[in-house]
Amino acid sequence: MATNKKPGNWRPRTLAVRGGQVRSPFQETAEPIYLTSGYAYETAEEAESRFKGADGFTYTRFGNPTVAMFEARMAALEGAPCARGTASGMAAVTATFLCCLRTGDHVVAARAMFGACRYVIEEVLPRFGITHTLVDGHDTNQWQAAVRRETKMLFLETPANPTLALVDLKAVAKIAADAGARLVVDNAFASPALQRPMEHGADIVVHSSTKYIDGQGRCLGGVILCKEDFLKDHLQVFLRNTGPAMSPFNAWVHLKSLETLDLRMRAHCANAQAVADFLAEQAKVARTLYPFRADHPQARLARIQMDGGGGVVMFEVTGGKAAAYRLENALELIDISNNLGDTKSLITHPATTTHQRLSPEARASLGVTDGMLRLSVGLEDPADLCEDLARALAAV
């Protein structure tokens, strides 16, 4: 296969289009899809050398040319030494934990996180004798106090799902480094277009590429970005033998989507800002949270470590669950869906969907109220979105 031009000092928007591309002898301009499970060898000796670690592919569960291009492009955008694609975002999170943690190890995590991530930490890890402590992510003192000798990993989302709570990446990265632990950051809400956690000291970054990286609600995927020692000592052998492999077709879709990631995220941010400003002025909206609004409790931190506020707005209507349901059911343009990161605007009620498995006490500790709604603002005209919300609010 012919390699693409070397990146040199290309800037992020160029890397999003050109990074990691490998061309076949046909010299195609679009990246090819290699839909194959296996690979042939010229000789038996070549097969042996591949299985001993020589360059080349042996089985798509282990690696695939299209998936490798997606991994290389993601690594370039995040500023990471290595990347490995997975079948979903949760496969990326789970593999990151299980590939290196052992019985007796301890994890510290911010309690504001996606419900499935909390399930893995609170229900799956303890089955293997791995303990955990949940902390308020914004409180650096709690992170410091929770770390102990057995702590091997710190985990957080910033912005968090669905509360949009932020964590000071540099401060927590220092705590992890001082403890000899690894900091893992879920960067799905921001994407590498808006935030690159490794620049702030993170050791590992995970994504649900299903969200903004795909950007159009089509294909599942995930990615783990890490340093070479973590890949060599822990991750690679785990992925090869447990099989959470990314589909080559899904990798191709996400690879092509990266070409427009920066442009889409700029538009998502502009639309979300406009919608958040509109919602903040509505009498039936008790509170509105958006990272780049001055009234967000961590607005200053957001502007330090993010290049934009993202595409998600959280707001709470007066009247609890009944009012939230009436608003959702009255919408004509915005879809009710638990997904996010789509070109289409999507709204969900976290207390009864993404976080419904948490106890009422756990939801309350996160600030996930019965009146809270998470709005993933798409790429429609923001005036149309605001008009749709105004009609729906009238029904509350």
Secondary structure, 3 states (H helix, E strand, C coil): CEECCCCCCCCHHHHHHHCCCEECCCCCCCCCCCCCCECCCCCHHHHHHHHCCCCCCCECCCCCHHHHHHHHHHHHHHCCCEEEEECCHHHHHHHHHHCCCCCCCEEEEECCCCHHHHHHHHHHHHHHCCEEEEECCCCHHHHHHHCCCCEEEEEEECCCCCCCCCCCHHHHHHHHHHHCCEEEEECCCCCCCCCCHHHHCCCEEEEECCCCCCCCCCCCCEEEEECHHHHHHHHHHHHHHHCCCCCHHHHHHHHHHHHHHHHHHHHHHHHHHHHHHHHHCCCCEEEEECCCCCCCCCHHHHHHHCCCCCCEEEEEECCHHHHHHHHHHHCCCCEECCCCCCCCCEEECHHHCCCCCCCHHHHHHHCCCCCEEEEECCCCCHHHHHHHHHHHHHCC
